[in-house]
Amino acid sequence: MTKELNANTFDEFIQSADKPVIVDFWAPWCGPCRIIAPLIDELSTEMAEEVIFAKMDIEEFPEFGKRYSVMSIPAFAMFKDGAFGGLVPSRGGYSKSRLTENIRIAIAL
């Protein structure tokens, strides 16, 4: 299940996570974000042993988009051991297999 984050919960959640965290930066008006949301929910179940998935509405909390250099959405940021590890590349688009592969590469670094 994907955890919804806000300005009050973000830092503590990232710092206390016992696995890598992938944060989906999105906004309600973003069509591609709404299209990919069910895929992220699927991956959060399928990859639960490897990674934790969370979501952050950057329209509501734009400072987080700026903090992590999010230039377009959807964007996926990887955090490992409480530290920002970079944005997950969108090479090849956001198909389930491609996104899974890119996330596994990001968490292996």
Secondary structure, DSSP 8 states (H G I E B T S, - for coil): --EEE-TTTHHHHHHH-SS-EEEEEE-TT-HHHHHHHHHHHHHHHHTTTT-EEEEEETTT-HHHHHHTT--SSSEEEEEETTEEEEE---TT-S-HHHHHHHHHHHHH-
